Amino acid sequence: MQPKAADRSRASCARTSHHVRPERGFSLIELLIVMAIIAILAAIAYPSYLNFTERSNRTDATATMTNAAQILQRCYSQTYDYTQCLIGATPAGVTGVSAAYTSPQGYYNITVVPGPANQYVITATPATTPQTEDAQCAQFTLTQAGQQSSLPSGTSQPCWGSN
């Protein structure tokens, strides 16, 4: 019995043509190009991310200091003496603040120093990273007069959120 014509044409085609399958995957060059693009984007984005994180974490210090100042002002309105506004020195029924504590998010150490009877200074210094690496705002200060400052610049604009 002779093979059918369709079977013969398939057999001859299989013998004479080279069926080439397309390659799958990426070449090494393509992979290196993609990795280089990702590295360039990361080199640009990572410092910006760190800067943004430092700036946003500064609110932990400023909000905590503002809250402490409100407590001190409320206490002063009852005692007329900031030295009586520290916890342990407050009269019964009067809310005070601790002389030293950590901010709620833990990025800053807060110290409250009452001066003469009508003055105080609240200071915030970085406690943990990334804030310890924040060279622009290494320390915040707030006084009873509402004067805001920061070190090393001495101005309040970049550190207290005014820029």
Biotite code that builds the C-alpha atoms (Angstrom):
import biotite.structure as struc

atoms = struc.array([
    struc.Atom([0.000, 0.000, 0.000], chain_id="A", res_id=1, res_name="MET", atom_name="CA", element="C"),
    struc.Atom([1.266, 3.372, -0.905], chain_id="A", res_id=2, res_name="GLN", atom_name="CA", element="C"),
    struc.Atom([1.187, 6.325, 1.483], chain_id="A", res_id=3, res_name="PRO", atom_name="CA", element="C"),
    struc.Atom([-1.287, 9.019, 0.757], chain_id="A", res_id=4, res_name="LYS", atom_name="CA", element="C"),
    struc.Atom([-0.170, 12.222, -0.894], chain_id="A", res_id=5, res_name="ALA", atom_name="CA", element="C"),
    struc.Atom([-0.678, 14.355, 2.246], chain_id="A", res_id=6, res_name="ALA", atom_name="CA", element="C"),
    struc.Atom([1.479, 12.004, 4.317], chain_id="A", res_id=7, res_name="ASP", atom_name="CA", element="C"),
    struc.Atom([4.222, 12.076, 1.706], chain_id="A", res_id=8, res_name="ARG", atom_name="CA", element="C"),
    struc.Atom([4.288, 15.856, 1.571], chain_id="A", res_id=9, res_name="SER", atom_name="CA", element="C"),
    struc.Atom([4.546, 16.104, 5.372], chain_id="A", res_id=10, res_name="ARG", atom_name="CA", element="C"),
    struc.Atom([7.358, 13.601, 5.485], chain_id="A", res_id=11, res_name="ALA", atom_name="CA", element="C"),
    struc.Atom([9.329, 15.327, 2.762], chain_id="A", res_id=12, res_name="SER", atom_name="CA", element="C"),
    struc.Atom([8.750, 18.694, 4.386], chain_id="A", res_id=13, res_name="CYS", atom_name="CA", element="C"),
    struc.Atom([10.057, 17.429, 7.697], chain_id="A", res_id=14, res_name="ALA", atom_name="CA", element="C"),
    struc.Atom([13.188, 16.110, 6.029], chain_id="A", res_id=15, res_name="ARG", atom_name="CA", element="C"),
    struc.Atom([14.007, 19.141, 3.928], chain_id="A", res_id=16, res_name="THR", atom_name="CA", element="C"),
    struc.Atom([12.993, 22.176, 5.979], chain_id="A", res_id=17, res_name="SER", atom_name="CA", element="C"),
    struc.Atom([14.552, 23.226, 9.210], chain_id="A", res_id=18, res_name="HIS", atom_name="CA", element="C"),
    struc.Atom([11.842, 24.259, 11.569], chain_id="A", res_id=19, res_name="HIS", atom_name="CA", element="C"),
    struc.Atom([13.365, 27.009, 13.757], chain_id="A", res_id=20, res_name="VAL", atom_name="CA", element="C"),
    struc.Atom([11.550, 27.886, 16.950], chain_id="A", res_id=21, res_name="ARG", atom_name="CA", element="C"),
    struc.Atom([11.845, 31.445, 18.186], chain_id="A", res_id=22, res_name="PRO", atom_name="CA", element="C"),
    struc.Atom([14.102, 31.785, 21.205], chain_id="A", res_id=23, res_name="GLU", atom_name="CA", element="C"),
    struc.Atom([12.496, 32.602, 24.507], chain_id="A", res_id=24, res_name="ARG", atom_name="CA", element="C"),
    struc.Atom([13.875, 34.798, 27.302], chain_id="A", res_id=25, res_name="GLY", atom_name="CA", element="C"),
    struc.Atom([16.229, 37.751, 27.362], chain_id="A", res_id=26, res_name="PHE", atom_name="CA", element="C"),
    struc.Atom([19.711, 38.107, 26.079], chain_id="A", res_id=27, res_name="SER", atom_name="CA", element="C"),
    struc.Atom([22.467, 39.078, 28.467], chain_id="A", res_id=28, res_name="LEU", atom_name="CA", element="C"),
    struc.Atom([22.770, 42.512, 26.853], chain_id="A", res_id=29, res_name="ILE", atom_name="CA", element="C"),
    struc.Atom([19.061, 43.216, 27.330], chain_id="A", res_id=30, res_name="GLU", atom_name="CA", element="C"),
    struc.Atom([19.277, 42.169, 30.948], chain_id="A", res_id=31, res_name="LEU", atom_name="CA", element="C"),
    struc.Atom([22.313, 44.403, 31.579], chain_id="A", res_id=32, res_name="LEU", atom_name="CA", element="C"),
    struc.Atom([20.592, 47.391, 29.965], chain_id="A", res_id=33, res_name="ILE", atom_name="CA", element="C"),
    struc.Atom([17.539, 46.960, 32.194], chain_id="A", res_id=34, res_name="VAL", atom_name="CA", element="C"),
    struc.Atom([19.746, 46.613, 35.279], chain_id="A", res_id=35, res_name="MET", atom_name="CA", element="C"),
    struc.Atom([21.650, 49.787, 34.338], chain_id="A", res_id=36, res_name="ALA", atom_name="CA", element="C"),
    struc.Atom([18.401, 51.734, 33.950], chain_id="A", res_id=37, res_name="ILE", atom_name="CA", element="C"),
    struc.Atom([17.177, 50.513, 37.331], chain_id="A", res_id=38, res_name="ILE", atom_name="CA", element="C"),
    struc.Atom([20.504, 51.456, 38.949], chain_id="A", res_id=39, res_name="ALA", atom_name="CA", element="C"),
    struc.Atom([20.344, 54.976, 37.503], chain_id="A", res_id=40, res_name="ILE", atom_name="CA", element="C"),
    struc.Atom([16.762, 55.461, 38.706], chain_id="A", res_id=41, res_name="LEU", atom_name="CA", element="C"),
    struc.Atom([17.659, 54.161, 42.174], chain_id="A", res_id=42, res_name="ALA", atom_name="CA", element="C"),
    struc.Atom([20.679, 56.479, 42.378], chain_id="A", res_id=43, res_name="ALA", atom_name="CA", element="C"),
    struc.Atom([18.376, 59.418, 41.718], chain_id="A", res_id=44, res_name="ILE", atom_name="CA", element="C"),
    struc.Atom([15.391, 58.316, 43.797], chain_id="A", res_id=45, res_name="ALA", atom_name="CA", element="C"),
    struc.Atom([17.044, 57.028, 46.987], chain_id="A", res_id=46, res_name="TYR", atom_name="CA", element="C"),
    struc.Atom([18.588, 60.336, 48.165], chain_id="A", res_id=47, res_name="PRO", atom_name="CA", element="C"),
    struc.Atom([15.290, 62.090, 47.444], chain_id="A", res_id=48, res_name="SER", atom_name="CA", element="C"),
    struc.Atom([13.469, 59.466, 49.480], chain_id="A", res_id=49, res_name="TYR", atom_name="CA", element="C"),
    struc.Atom([15.854, 59.916, 52.427], chain_id="A", res_id=50, res_name="LEU", atom_name="CA", element="C"),
    struc.Atom([15.434, 63.688, 52.299], chain_id="A", res_id=51, res_name="ASN", atom_name="CA", element="C"),
    struc.Atom([11.654, 63.344, 52.246], chain_id="A", res_id=52, res_name="PHE", atom_name="CA", element="C"),
    struc.Atom([11.739, 60.905, 55.172], chain_id="A", res_id=53, res_name="THR", atom_name="CA", element="C"),
    struc.Atom([13.901, 63.235, 57.275], chain_id="A", res_id=54, res_name="GLU", atom_name="CA", element="C"),
    struc.Atom([11.638, 66.196, 56.533], chain_id="A", res_id=55, res_name="ARG", atom_name="CA", element="C"),
    struc.Atom([8.439, 64.302, 57.322], chain_id="A", res_id=56, res_name="SER", atom_name="CA", element="C"),
    struc.Atom([9.862, 62.889, 60.575], chain_id="A", res_id=57, res_name="ASN", atom_name="CA", element="C"),
    struc.Atom([10.657, 66.417, 61.788], chain_id="A", res_id=58, res_name="ARG", atom_name="CA", element="C"),
    struc.Atom([6.970, 66.821, 62.552], chain_id="A", res_id=59, res_name="THR", atom_name="CA", element="C"),
    struc.Atom([7.478, 64.305, 65.369], chain_id="A", res_id=60, res_name="ASP", atom_name="CA", element="C"),
    struc.Atom([9.685, 66.877, 67.108], chain_id="A", res_id=61, res_name="ALA", atom_name="CA", element="C"),
    struc.Atom([7.711, 69.999, 66.265], chain_id="A", res_id=62, res_name="THR", atom_name="CA", element="C"),
    struc.Atom([4.316, 68.536, 67.180], chain_id="A", res_id=63, res_name="ALA", atom_name="CA", element="C"),
    struc.Atom([5.645, 67.100, 70.451], chain_id="A", res_id=64, res_name="THR", atom_name="CA", element="C"),
    struc.Atom([7.289, 70.392, 71.398], chain_id="A", res_id=65, res_name="MET", atom_name="CA", element="C"),
    struc.Atom([4.149, 72.375, 70.548], chain_id="A", res_id=66, res_name="THR", atom_name="CA", element="C"),
    struc.Atom([2.066, 70.007, 72.668], chain_id="A", res_id=67, res_name="ASN", atom_name="CA", element="C"),
    struc.Atom([4.498, 70.374, 75.586], chain_id="A", res_id=68, res_name="ALA", atom_name="CA", element="C"),
    struc.Atom([4.347, 74.169, 75.217], chain_id="A", res_id=69, res_name="ALA", atom_name="CA", element="C"),
    struc.Atom([0.536, 74.050, 75.405], chain_id="A", res_id=70, res_name="GLN", atom_name="CA", element="C"),
    struc.Atom([0.701, 71.968, 78.600], chain_id="A", res_id=71, res_name="ILE", atom_name="CA", element="C"),
    struc.Atom([3.245, 74.391, 80.074], chain_id="A", res_id=72, res_name="LEU", atom_name="CA", element="C"),
    struc.Atom([1.089, 77.409, 79.188], chain_id="A", res_id=73, res_name="GLN", atom_name="CA", element="C"),
    struc.Atom([-1.983, 75.778, 80.716], chain_id="A", res_id=74, res_name="ARG", atom_name="CA", element="C"),
    struc.Atom([-0.002, 74.963, 83.872], chain_id="A", res_id=75, res_name="CYS", atom_name="CA", element="C"),
    struc.Atom([1.418, 78.496, 84.015], chain_id="A", res_id=76, res_name="TYR", atom_name="CA", element="C"),
    struc.Atom([-2.092, 79.933, 83.877], chain_id="A", res_id=77, res_name="SER", atom_name="CA", element="C"),
    struc.Atom([-2.815, 78.039, 87.116], chain_id="A", res_id=78, res_name="GLN", atom_name="CA", element="C"),
    struc.Atom([0.517, 78.365, 88.966], chain_id="A", res_id=79, res_name="THR", atom_name="CA", element="C"),
    struc.Atom([2.175, 81.475, 87.434], chain_id="A", res_id=80, res_name="TYR", atom_name="CA", element="C"),
    struc.Atom([5.479, 79.629, 87.586], chain_id="A", res_id=81, res_name="ASP", atom_name="CA", element="C"),
    struc.Atom([6.944, 77.303, 84.923], chain_id="A", res_id=82, res_name="TYR", atom_name="CA", element="C"),
    struc.Atom([9.184, 75.625, 87.505], chain_id="A", res_id=83, res_name="THR", atom_name="CA", element="C"),
    struc.Atom([6.038, 74.109, 89.034], chain_id="A", res_id=84, res_name="GLN", atom_name="CA", element="C"),
    struc.Atom([4.980, 72.656, 85.675], chain_id="A", res_id=85, res_name="CYS", atom_name="CA", element="C"),
    struc.Atom([7.319, 69.670, 85.612], chain_id="A", res_id=86, res_name="LEU", atom_name="CA", element="C"),
    struc.Atom([5.840, 66.335, 86.626], chain_id="A", res_id=87, res_name="ILE", atom_name="CA", element="C"),
    struc.Atom([6.653, 65.788, 90.278], chain_id="A", res_id=88, res_name="GLY", atom_name="CA", element="C"),
    struc.Atom([6.601, 69.514, 91.029], chain_id="A", res_id=89, res_name="ALA", atom_name="CA", element="C"),
    struc.Atom([3.031, 70.217, 89.941], chain_id="A", res_id=90, res_name="THR", atom_name="CA", element="C"),
    struc.Atom([0.400, 71.034, 92.518], chain_id="A", res_id=91, res_name="PRO", atom_name="CA", element="C"),
    struc.Atom([-2.599, 68.706, 92.868], chain_id="A", res_id=92, res_name="ALA", atom_name="CA", element="C"),
    struc.Atom([-4.986, 68.925, 89.932], chain_id="A", res_id=93, res_name="GLY", atom_name="CA", element="C"),
    struc.Atom([-2.452, 70.557, 87.605], chain_id="A", res_id=94, res_name="VAL", atom_name="CA", element="C"),
    struc.Atom([-1.077, 68.730, 84.563], chain_id="A", res_id=95, res_name="THR", atom_name="CA", element="C"),
    struc.Atom([2.642, 69.082, 83.901], chain_id="A", res_id=96, res_name="GLY", atom_name="CA", element="C"),
    struc.Atom([5.265, 67.686, 81.546], chain_id="A", res_id=97, res_name="VAL", atom_name="CA", element="C"),
    struc.Atom([8.278, 65.470, 82.082], chain_id="A", res_id=98, res_name="SER", atom_name="CA", element="C"),
    struc.Atom([11.691, 67.109, 82.151], chain_id="A", res_id=99, res_name="ALA", atom_name="CA", element="C"),
    struc.Atom([12.963, 64.556, 79.613], chain_id="A", res_id=100, res_name="ALA", atom_name="CA", element="C"),
    struc.Atom([11.134, 62.089, 77.401], chain_id="A", res_id=101, res_name="TYR", atom_name="CA", element="C"),
    struc.Atom([11.055, 60.582, 73.926], chain_id="A", res_id=102, res_name="THR", atom_name="CA", element="C"),
    struc.Atom([8.697, 61.855, 71.239], chain_id="A", res_id=103, res_name="SER", atom_name="CA", element="C"),
    struc.Atom([5.696, 59.626, 70.371], chain_id="A", res_id=104, res_name="PRO", atom_name="CA", element="C"),
    struc.Atom([7.275, 58.199, 67.202], chain_id="A", res_id=105, res_name="GLN", atom_name="CA", element="C"),
    struc.Atom([10.632, 57.803, 68.950], chain_id="A", res_id=106, res_name="GLY", atom_name="CA", element="C"),
    struc.Atom([12.697, 59.924, 66.574], chain_id="A", res_id=107, res_name="TYR", atom_name="CA", element="C"),
    struc.Atom([13.572, 62.671, 69.086], chain_id="A", res_id=108, res_name="TYR", atom_name="CA", element="C"),
    struc.Atom([14.563, 63.156, 72.727], chain_id="A", res_id=109, res_name="ASN", atom_name="CA", element="C"),
    struc.Atom([12.660, 66.059, 74.259], chain_id="A", res_id=110, res_name="ILE", atom_name="CA", element="C"),
    struc.Atom([13.953, 68.064, 77.220], chain_id="A", res_id=111, res_name="THR", atom_name="CA", element="C"),
    struc.Atom([12.049, 70.776, 79.074], chain_id="A", res_id=112, res_name="VAL", atom_name="CA", element="C"),
    struc.Atom([14.081, 73.266, 81.116], chain_id="A", res_id=113, res_name="VAL", atom_name="CA", element="C"),
    struc.Atom([12.136, 75.833, 83.103], chain_id="A", res_id=114, res_name="PRO", atom_name="CA", element="C"),
    struc.Atom([14.232, 78.899, 83.717], chain_id="A", res_id=115, res_name="GLY", atom_name="CA", element="C"),
    struc.Atom([13.263, 81.708, 85.977], chain_id="A", res_id=116, res_name="PRO", atom_name="CA", element="C"),
    struc.Atom([9.611, 81.657, 87.001], chain_id="A", res_id=117, res_name="ALA", atom_name="CA", element="C"),
    struc.Atom([8.349, 83.028, 83.697], chain_id="A", res_id=118, res_name="ASN", atom_name="CA", element="C"),
    struc.Atom([10.580, 81.257, 81.131], chain_id="A", res_id=119, res_name="GLN", atom_name="CA", element="C"),
    struc.Atom([11.212, 77.816, 79.663], chain_id="A", res_id=120, res_name="TYR", atom_name="CA", element="C"),
    struc.Atom([13.133, 76.205, 76.814], chain_id="A", res_id=121, res_name="VAL", atom_name="CA", element="C"),
    struc.Atom([12.038, 72.995, 75.106], chain_id="A", res_id=122, res_name="ILE", atom_name="CA", element="C"),
    struc.Atom([14.718, 71.212, 73.083], chain_id="A", res_id=123, res_name="THR", atom_name="CA", element="C"),
    struc.Atom([14.464, 68.258, 70.719], chain_id="A", res_id=124, res_name="ALA", atom_name="CA", element="C"),
    struc.Atom([17.518, 66.293, 69.588], chain_id="A", res_id=125, res_name="THR", atom_name="CA", element="C"),
    struc.Atom([17.505, 63.313, 67.210], chain_id="A", res_id=126, res_name="PRO", atom_name="CA", element="C"),
    struc.Atom([17.329, 59.925, 68.927], chain_id="A", res_id=127, res_name="ALA", atom_name="CA", element="C"),
    struc.Atom([17.288, 57.412, 66.047], chain_id="A", res_id=128, res_name="THR", atom_name="CA", element="C"),
    struc.Atom([17.994, 57.139, 62.342], chain_id="A", res_id=129, res_name="THR", atom_name="CA", element="C"),
    struc.Atom([17.185, 58.616, 59.901], chain_id="A", res_id=130, res_name="PRO", atom_name="CA", element="C"),
    struc.Atom([16.941, 61.753, 62.047], chain_id="A", res_id=131, res_name="GLN", atom_name="CA", element="C"),
    struc.Atom([20.441, 61.377, 63.494], chain_id="A", res_id=132, res_name="THR", atom_name="CA", element="C"),
    struc.Atom([21.712, 61.856, 59.935], chain_id="A", res_id=133, res_name="GLU", atom_name="CA", element="C"),
    struc.Atom([19.679, 65.027, 59.384], chain_id="A", res_id=134, res_name="ASP", atom_name="CA", element="C"),
    struc.Atom([22.466, 67.603, 59.076], chain_id="A", res_id=135, res_name="ALA", atom_name="CA", element="C"),
    struc.Atom([20.106, 70.483, 58.313], chain_id="A", res_id=136, res_name="GLN", atom_name="CA", element="C"),
    struc.Atom([18.069, 70.181, 61.533], chain_id="A", res_id=137, res_name="CYS", atom_name="CA", element="C"),
    struc.Atom([20.212, 68.643, 64.234], chain_id="A", res_id=138, res_name="ALA", atom_name="CA", element="C"),
    struc.Atom([18.343, 70.311, 67.117], chain_id="A", res_id=139, res_name="GLN", atom_name="CA", element="C"),
    struc.Atom([15.056, 72.167, 67.616], chain_id="A", res_id=140, res_name="PHE", atom_name="CA", element="C"),
    struc.Atom([14.362, 74.807, 70.269], chain_id="A", res_id=141, res_name="THR", atom_name="CA", element="C"),
    struc.Atom([11.112, 76.417, 71.397], chain_id="A", res_id=142, res_name="LEU", atom_name="CA", element="C"),
    struc.Atom([10.829, 79.103, 74.102], chain_id="A", res_id=143, res_name="THR", atom_name="CA", element="C"),
    struc.Atom([7.939, 80.448, 76.159], chain_id="A", res_id=144, res_name="GLN", atom_name="CA", element="C"),
    struc.Atom([7.767, 83.429, 73.801], chain_id="A", res_id=145, res_name="ALA", atom_name="CA", element="C"),
    struc.Atom([7.053, 81.059, 70.891], chain_id="A", res_id=146, res_name="GLY", atom_name="CA", element="C"),
    struc.Atom([10.495, 81.603, 69.378], chain_id="A", res_id=147, res_name="GLN", atom_name="CA", element="C"),
    struc.Atom([11.382, 78.643, 67.175], chain_id="A", res_id=148, res_name="GLN", atom_name="CA", element="C"),
    struc.Atom([14.944, 77.931, 66.138], chain_id="A", res_id=149, res_name="SER", atom_name="CA", element="C"),
    struc.Atom([17.070, 75.062, 64.951], chain_id="A", res_id=150, res_name="SER", atom_name="CA", element="C"),
    struc.Atom([20.706, 74.150, 64.775], chain_id="A", res_id=151, res_name="LEU", atom_name="CA", element="C"),
    struc.Atom([23.006, 74.333, 62.899], chain_id="A", res_id=152, res_name="PRO", atom_name="CA", element="C"),
    struc.Atom([21.240, 76.922, 60.737], chain_id="A", res_id=153, res_name="SER", atom_name="CA", element="C"),
    struc.Atom([19.635, 78.935, 63.549], chain_id="A", res_id=154, res_name="GLY", atom_name="CA", element="C"),
    struc.Atom([16.579, 79.623, 61.400], chain_id="A", res_id=155, res_name="THR", atom_name="CA", element="C"),
    struc.Atom([13.242, 77.948, 61.831], chain_id="A", res_id=156, res_name="SER", atom_name="CA", element="C"),
    struc.Atom([12.030, 77.872, 58.237], chain_id="A", res_id=157, res_name="GLN", atom_name="CA", element="C"),
    struc.Atom([13.391, 74.553, 56.927], chain_id="A", res_id=158, res_name="PRO", atom_name="CA", element="C"),
    struc.Atom([13.036, 72.675, 60.209], chain_id="A", res_id=159, res_name="CYS", atom_name="CA", element="C"),
    struc.Atom([9.694, 73.873, 61.503], chain_id="A", res_id=160, res_name="TRP", atom_name="CA", element="C"),
    struc.Atom([7.927, 73.298, 58.189], chain_id="A", res_id=161, res_name="GLY", atom_name="CA", element="C"),
    struc.Atom([7.938, 76.827, 56.829], chain_id="A", res_id=162, res_name="SER", atom_name="CA", element="C"),
    struc.Atom([9.566, 76.068, 53.499], chain_id="A", res_id=163, res_name="ASN", atom_name="CA", element="C"),
])
